[in-house]
Amino acid sequence: MLNIDLLKEMTDQADYAEVQVPKKKTIDFAQVFSNTRQCSGLGLHCNMFDDDDMRAIGDQLKSCHSVTQLNLYSDRIGPCGAKYLADGLKENKFLTHLLMGENQLGDEGARHMADALKINETLGLLRLERNGIGHIGAQFIGEGLALNKVRLPNVIIDIMFLPADSWRIISSWKWYW
């Protein structure tokens, strides 16, 4: 189990807490999120989370009132994990920045994130670069952005690596500068 006392000490001293989970260790995400009350940012990047971990993180997002920035870079999140995270985002009212680059979402994971974009009213930055998102996933994201009634989040995906026909889809997105 992660040393929660150490995390509590870190969060008392900073606005951003980083958590590295040792391999093959279980982590109580409820404790992690509850001990970040004084932090606005939580770094959970470079861990190897499985779908159960992502379900727990998604569940915590539903009721978390303190974390506004969440870093999940390089966590091997796949489509199923993206679904759990998206379910949490649909109910979350506080997260403004979600960094999810360098995972394994693919087009299916992009679809789940797009479903959350349609509903979420607070997310302002979503980074999805290097996730194997193709033109179908880009289309899902575009549709999610188009249906977002509150504000248009900044979404970063790897457009340089999309197939050529994806440019038609991306050029149809509404761009705000």
C-alpha positions, 0 to 999 in steps of 0.5 A, spaced: 500 500 500 502 507 498 505 511 504 499 515 505 502 519 510 508 521 506 502 523 501 499 527 506 505 531 508 507 532 500 500 535 499 500 540 505 507 543 502 505 544 495 499 545 490 501 539 486 502 532 488 506 526 485 504 519 486 508 513 483 505 506 485 511 501 486 509 495 481 505 490 483 502 494 489 495 496 490 493 503 491 487 506 495 485 511 490 480 514 495 485 515 500 489 518 495 484 523 492 482 525 499 489 527 501 489 531 496 484 536 498 489 542 499 492 540 492 489 542 485 494 538 481 495 530 482 500 527 478 499 519 477 503 519 470 508 513 468 504 508 472 502 501 469 494 502 471 490 496 469 482 497 468 481 496 475 485 502 477 482 506 472 475 504 474 477 507 481 480 513 479 474 514 475 469 513 481 474 518 485 473 523 479 465 523 480 466 526 487 472 529 487 472 537 489 479 539 490 483 536 484 483 541 478 489 538 474 490 530 473 496 528 469 495 520 467 501 521 461 504 514 460 499 510 464 498 504 459 490 506 459 487 503 454 479 503 451 476 500 457 480 504 462 478 510 458 471 508 459 471 508 466 475 515 466 470 518 461 464 516 466 467 519 472 468 526 467 461 526 466 459 527 473 466 531 475 465 539 476 472 541 478 477 538 473 480 543 468 486 540 465 486 532 464 493 530 461 493 523 457 498 523 452 502 517 451 497 511 452 493 506 448 486 509 447 485 508 440 479 510 436 475 506 441 478 510 447 477 517 443 470 515 443 469 514 450 473 521 451 468 524 446 462 522 450 465 525 456 466 532 452 459 532 450 457 533 457 463 535 462 462 543 463 469 544 466 474 541 462 478 546 459 484 542 456 485 535 454 491 532 451 491 526 447 497 526 443 500 519 442 494 515 443 494 511 436 487 515 435 486 515 427 481 519 423 475 515 426 477 517 433 478 524 431 471 524 428 469 522 435 472 528 438 470 533 433 463 531 434 464 531 442 467 538 441 461 540 437 456 538 442 459 541 448 454 547 450 458 550 455 465 552 452 470 549 447 475 545 450 482 545 448 484 538 445 491 536 443 491 530 439 497 528 434 494 530 428 501 530 424 500 522 424 493 522 422 491 519 415 490 524 410 483 523 410 483 526 417 484 533 415 477 533 412 474 532 419 479 536 423 478 542 418 470 542 419 472 543 427 470 550 430 476 553 432 477 559 437 483 563 438 
